């Protein structure tokens, strides 16, 4: 693939992103996520910089809670939103003909 064929990268709009992060509902969700992580740190399940994520089995946005039974520890790479190839690159959705 020639470099001319590659799609142009869009510049990340940090100002717009930060406006979203300042919304009261987003702040409330962030507070809940941080509280869940602190809870598991106290239990010794996770530690700072260990590459793990605290996963809500039922997402907070879907009505989940910070109850211990709704929390699990997942590897950060496995808890990402996108399916990955073995080399870490994002899987591409391909259309079947």
Secondary structure in CASP SS format (residue, H / E / C, confidence):
PFRMAT SS
TARGET T0000
AUTHOR 0000-0000-0000
METHOD secondary structure of the structure
MODEL  1
X C 1.00
X C 1.00
X H 1.00
X H 1.00
X H 1.00
X C 1.00
X C 1.00
X C 1.00
X C 1.00
X C 1.00
X C 1.00
X C 1.00
X C 1.00
X H 1.00
X H 1.00
X H 1.00
X H 1.00
X H 1.00
X H 1.00
X H 1.00
X H 1.00
X C 1.00
X C 1.00
X H 1.00
X H 1.00
X H 1.00
X H 1.00
X H 1.00
X H 1.00
X H 1.00
X H 1.00
X H 1.00
X H 1.00
X H 1.00
X H 1.00
X H 1.00
X H 1.00
X H 1.00
X H 1.00
X H 1.00
X H 1.00
X H 1.00
X C 1.00
X C 1.00
X C 1.00
X C 1.00
X C 1.00
X C 1.00
X C 1.00
X C 1.00
X C 1.00
X E 1.00
X E 1.00
X E 1.00
X E 1.00
X E 1.00
X C 1.00
X C 1.00
X C 1.00
X H 1.00
X H 1.00
X H 1.00
X C 1.00
X C 1.00
X C 1.00
X C 1.00
X C 1.00
X H 1.00
X H 1.00
X H 1.00
X E 1.00
X E 1.00
X E 1.00
X E 1.00
X E 1.00
X C 1.00
X C 1.00
X C 1.00
X C 1.00
X C 1.00
X C 1.00
X C 1.00
X C 1.00
X E 1.00
X C 1.00
X C 1.00
X C 1.00
X C 1.00
X C 1.00
X E 1.00
X C 1.00
X C 1.00
X C 1.00
X C 1.00
X C 1.00
X C 1.00
X C 1.00
END
